Amino acid sequence: MSLIIGLTGGIGSGKTSAAKFFAALGIDVVDTDAIARELTQSRGAAIADIRHAFTEEFITADGALKREEMRSLVFSDSDARHTLEAILHPLIRVEVVRRIAHCCAPYAMIVVPLLLETGTYHELIRRILVVDCSEHDQIVRATTRTGLDERAIRAIMSAQLSRKERLQQADDVIINDADMAHLERQVNALHQKYLALANKS
């Protein structure tokens, strides 16, 4: 697999929707958030280390992560966030590499919310695709999707790069400021670009 795209963007920007459109075009999409959920479900590979680091208080009766409680903790306590990341990120990376090795589409895409903040996948990816929208749209979408209030969403945003910093590092940008049809058209255009690049590789 010679062409791997890193897809990122702030909370509420529309990363997941864009990734679904790419997947519908037959592209192999590896979503690190989905992997994190698998690792923290009942009997997931990360649960034992999370239990050891955070105690039973953050584990459900059936052995899964209490997601709401952990989200509240890590966005109010940077040490806790770093501890959780130190547990999850290496496990996620191993699974990402495994899945990429099995990809057979012309190109592949790794969806990483904190791609630019962590730099974890820079040696794997060839191009960075940023999904962008206004901060107002981020807050409206994120509060609707997650049920968190604006204060909590802004706390999450503050842990991420600013729009300006993110866009400065982008090779390609999708502006998600309209409807799903507008988003899909941009995905289709980039898909053609990536197919051409993959053919040259």
Secondary structure, 3 states (H helix, E strand, C coil): CCCEEEEECCCCCCHHHHHHHHHHCCCEEEEHHHHHHHHCCCCCCCHHHHHHHHCHHHECCCCCECHHHHHHHHCCCHHHHHHHHHHHHHHHHHHHHHHHHCCCCCCEEEECCCHHHHCCCCCCCCEEEEEECCHHHHHHHHHHHHCCCHHHHHHHHHCCCCHHHHHHCCCEEEECCCCHHHHHHHHHHHHHHHHHHHHHC
